[in-house]
């Protein structure tokens, strides 16, 4: 969801996503797909993939859903320190993983991600 939202907010910036525990090759959850369609974004082509060294090296900014993911990335890829932040960092909150928790959990994640995307997009535009 975050990839599609950030890409829509910053159409001239390359945005991609990968997980620290992704279901490789699997599509986004059906609830996530429905929710995103309701907000005018299509994530039907998305397939899960795992974060790797090359992705971390190429990225200018790495946004995570929570502090646990941030710490994992910084420990596994120490060279990435300084460019890893939570997507909802401005609000100082983690985005809870909604997987298998129902529509309300996805709605909550969407709201938190949306606020984070708005904040990060504003910051990124200043540096373009």
Residue frames as qw, qx, qy, qz and C-alpha x, y, z in Angstrom:
[[0.000, 0.887, 0.461, 0.000, 0.00, 0.00, 0.00],
 [0.320, -0.792, 0.078, 0.513, 2.78, 2.41, 0.95],
 [0.431, -0.104, 0.567, 0.694, 4.59, 1.91, -2.35],
 [0.188, 0.594, 0.648, 0.437, 1.50, 2.78, -4.39],
 [0.176, -0.918, -0.330, 0.133, 0.63, 5.75, -2.19],
 [0.395, -0.659, 0.226, 0.599, 4.13, 7.22, -2.25],
 [0.392, 0.090, 0.635, 0.660, 4.48, 6.63, -6.01],
 [0.099, 0.765, 0.577, 0.269, 1.17, 8.45, -6.57],
 [0.268, -0.912, -0.137, 0.278, 2.30, 11.36, -4.38],
 [0.208, -0.722, 0.460, 0.474, 5.70, 11.57, -6.13],
 [0.859, 0.440, 0.242, -0.103, 5.11, 10.44, -9.72],
 [0.532, 0.776, -0.320, 0.115, 8.54, 11.57, -10.94],
 [0.240, -0.618, 0.714, -0.226, 10.44, 9.63, -8.24],
 [0.630, 0.109, -0.759, -0.127, 11.28, 5.92, -8.48],
 [0.551, -0.375, 0.486, -0.565, 9.53, 4.11, -5.63],
 [0.685, 0.073, -0.703, -0.175, 9.72, 0.39, -4.93],
 [0.639, -0.516, 0.338, -0.459, 8.96, -1.87, -2.03],
 [0.645, 0.160, -0.742, 0.088, 10.34, -5.00, -0.48],
 [0.705, -0.620, -0.009, -0.346, 9.79, -6.68, 2.84],
 [0.081, -0.578, 0.770, -0.259, 11.93, -8.10, 5.59],
 [0.364, 0.003, 0.908, -0.205, 9.59, -11.08, 5.79],
 [0.531, 0.331, -0.190, -0.757, 7.65, -10.86, 2.54],
 [0.768, 0.196, 0.603, -0.093, 5.66, -13.67, 1.01],
 [0.114, -0.436, 0.583, 0.676, 7.83, -13.76, -2.11],
 [0.040, -0.058, -0.806, -0.587, 5.87, -13.80, -5.34],
 [0.010, -0.566, -0.809, 0.158, 2.50, -13.43, -3.64],
 [0.017, 0.623, 0.310, 0.717, 0.08, -10.63, -4.51],
 [0.131, -0.250, 0.397, -0.873, -1.03, -8.04, -1.99],
 [0.140, 0.274, 0.858, -0.412, -3.72, -9.13, 0.43],
 [0.039, 0.539, 0.713, 0.446, -7.22, -8.98, -1.07],
 [0.217, -0.844, -0.416, 0.260, -8.38, -6.51, 1.58],
 [0.317, -0.542, 0.191, 0.755, -5.43, -4.24, 0.73],
 [0.205, 0.144, 0.657, 0.711, -6.24, -4.47, -2.97],
 [0.070, -0.723, -0.661, -0.186, -9.89, -3.58, -2.35],
 [0.308, -0.795, -0.224, 0.473, -8.99, -0.70, -0.04],
 [0.305, -0.364, 0.354, 0.806, -6.51, 0.73, -2.50],
 [0.127, 0.387, 0.711, 0.573, -8.98, 0.42, -5.39],
 [0.160, -0.825, -0.536, 0.082, -11.47, 2.39, -3.27],
 [0.269, -0.800, 0.041, 0.535, -8.82, 5.12, -3.05],
 [0.537, 0.815, -0.076, -0.202, -8.12, 5.06, -6.79],
 [0.006, -0.681, 0.724, 0.114, -4.90, 3.03, -6.71],
 [0.951, 0.153, -0.178, -0.203, -4.34, -0.35, -8.33],
 [0.245, -0.635, 0.730, -0.066, -1.94, -2.72, -6.58],
 [0.943, 0.138, 0.159, -0.259, -3.11, -5.82, -8.44],
 [0.756, 0.540, -0.338, 0.152, 0.27, -6.31, -10.14],
 [0.211, -0.737, 0.559, -0.316, 2.22, -6.12, -6.87],
 [0.919, -0.036, -0.388, 0.058, 4.18, -9.21, -5.88],
 [0.605, -0.775, 0.182, 0.020, 6.04, -9.62, -2.61],
 [0.742, 0.445, -0.334, 0.374, 9.84, -9.63, -2.61],
 [0.719, -0.568, -0.165, 0.364, 12.53, -9.64, 0.03],
 [0.005, -0.974, 0.225, 0.039, 14.81, -6.71, 0.70],
 [0.916, 0.043, 0.020, 0.399, 18.41, -7.32, -0.34],
 [0.528, -0.448, 0.090, 0.716, 21.82, -5.63, -0.32],
 [0.298, 0.232, 0.460, 0.804, 21.53, -4.15, -3.81],
 [0.146, -0.780, -0.511, -0.330, 18.17, -2.54, -3.01],
 [0.487, -0.787, -0.189, 0.327, 19.60, -0.95, 0.14],
 [0.511, -0.239, 0.254, 0.785, 22.66, 0.30, -1.73],
 [0.186, 0.387, 0.529, 0.732, 20.57, 1.86, -4.52],
 [0.223, -0.806, -0.538, -0.103, 17.98, 3.49, -2.27],
 [0.150, 0.504, -0.183, 0.831, 18.31, 7.12, -1.23],
 [0.436, -0.283, 0.391, -0.759, 15.67, 6.60, 1.45],
 [0.388, -0.124, -0.911, -0.070, 14.28, 3.45, 3.06],
 [0.476, -0.310, 0.186, -0.802, 10.93, 3.73, 4.82],
 [0.233, -0.061, -0.961, 0.136, 9.77, 1.05, 7.22],
 [0.486, -0.574, -0.480, -0.452, 6.47, 0.38, 8.92],
 [0.682, -0.721, -0.089, -0.086, 7.94, 0.07, 12.40],
 [0.182, -0.836, 0.512, -0.081, 11.04, 0.41, 14.55],
 [0.808, -0.201, 0.552, 0.048, 11.61, -3.35, 14.54],
 [0.774, 0.543, 0.241, 0.221, 12.00, -3.31, 10.74],
 [0.172, 0.941, -0.236, 0.172, 14.23, -0.25, 10.95],
 [0.495, -0.657, 0.567, -0.042, 16.53, -1.95, 13.47],
 [0.874, 0.095, 0.464, 0.106, 16.60, -5.17, 11.42],
 [0.633, 0.736, 0.071, 0.227, 17.65, -3.30, 8.28],
 [0.005, -0.911, 0.363, -0.194, 20.29, -1.24, 10.07],
 [0.658, -0.479, 0.580, -0.014, 21.74, -4.36, 11.72],
 [0.841, 0.226, 0.464, 0.163, 21.73, -6.46, 8.56],
 [0.550, 0.606, 0.200, 0.539, 22.83, -3.63, 6.26],
 [0.451, -0.620, -0.214, 0.606, 24.91, -1.26, 8.45],
 [0.295, 0.007, 0.321, 0.900, 25.79, 0.91, 5.46],
 [0.099, -0.606, -0.601, -0.511, 22.10, 1.89, 5.25],
 [0.350, -0.623, -0.476, 0.513, 22.15, 3.68, 8.62],
 [0.100, -0.402, 0.028, 0.910, 21.11, 7.28, 8.25],
 [0.314, 0.087, -0.471, -0.820, 18.67, 6.61, 5.43],
 [0.355, -0.306, -0.876, -0.112, 16.24, 4.28, 7.22],
 [0.225, -0.064, 0.350, -0.907, 13.17, 5.82, 8.86],
 [0.241, 0.416, 0.849, -0.220, 9.64, 4.82, 9.79],
 [0.081, 0.473, 0.562, 0.674, 7.00, 5.98, 7.36],
 [0.347, -0.819, -0.369, -0.268, 5.05, 7.47, 10.29],
 [0.588, -0.026, -0.348, 0.730, 8.16, 8.94, 11.92],
 [0.040, -0.416, 0.005, -0.909, 6.66, 12.44, 12.13],
 [0.669, -0.494, -0.166, -0.530, 3.83, 11.07, 14.30],
 [0.077, -0.486, 0.795, -0.354, 6.35, 8.92, 16.23],
 [0.799, -0.016, 0.426, -0.423, 4.24, 5.79, 15.70],
 [0.210, -0.155, 0.913, 0.314, 4.64, 2.38, 14.14],
 [0.662, 0.144, -0.280, -0.680, 2.23, 1.17, 11.47],
 [0.611, -0.158, 0.741, -0.230, 0.90, -2.17, 12.78],
 [0.083, 0.134, -0.869, -0.470, 0.93, -5.01, 10.27],
 [0.635, 0.080, 0.175, -0.748, -2.71, -5.55, 9.28],
 [0.448, 0.215, -0.809, -0.315, -2.14, -8.94, 7.65],
 [0.453, -0.243, -0.857, -0.041, -4.88, -11.42, 8.66],
 [0.109, -0.251, -0.592, 0.758, -6.43, -8.89, 11.05],
 [0.178, 0.699, 0.688, -0.080, -9.43, -7.76, 9.02],
 [0.281, 0.733, 0.324, 0.528, -10.62, -4.63, 7.30],
 [0.328, -0.940, -0.084, -0.027, -10.43, -2.34, 10.35],
 [0.680, -0.489, 0.264, 0.478, -6.72, -3.09, 10.72],
 [0.537, 0.297, 0.430, 0.662, -6.14, -2.29, 7.05],
 [0.018, 0.895, 0.297, 0.331, -8.11, 0.94, 7.36],
 [0.508, -0.834, 0.065, 0.207, -5.97, 1.95, 10.34],
 [0.673, -0.191, 0.380, 0.605, -2.75, 1.09, 8.49],
 [0.386, 0.616, 0.425, 0.540, -3.97, 3.07, 5.48],
 [0.167, -0.964, -0.162, -0.128, -4.63, 6.18, 7.60],
 [0.594, -0.685, 0.229, 0.354, -1.20, 6.01, 9.23],
 [0.632, 0.069, 0.471, 0.611, 0.57, 5.37, 5.93],
 [0.253, 0.792, 0.393, 0.392, -1.36, 8.17, 4.23],
 [0.289, -0.956, 0.010, 0.054, -0.30, 10.67, 6.89],
 [0.654, -0.461, 0.388, 0.457, 3.28, 9.45, 6.64],
 [0.569, 0.375, 0.490, 0.544, 3.28, 9.65, 2.85],
 [0.077, 0.944, 0.238, 0.214, 1.97, 13.21, 3.00],
 [0.443, -0.852, 0.194, 0.203, 4.77, 14.18, 5.38],
 [0.664, -0.245, 0.503, 0.497, 7.55, 12.40, 3.50],
 [0.504, 0.594, 0.463, 0.423, 6.37, 13.62, 0.08],
 [0.044, -0.994, -0.074, -0.062, 6.50, 17.20, 1.33],
 [0.525, -0.697, 0.378, 0.309, 10.05, 16.72, 2.61],
 [0.683, 0.062, 0.567, 0.458, 11.19, 14.95, -0.56],
 [0.382, 0.816, 0.348, 0.258, 9.76, 17.66, -2.83],
 [0.211, -0.960, 0.119, 0.141, 11.93, 20.22, -1.01],
 [0.510, -0.537, 0.565, 0.364, 15.07, 18.34, -2.03],
 [0.727, 0.442, 0.486, 0.198, 14.17, 17.65, -5.66]]
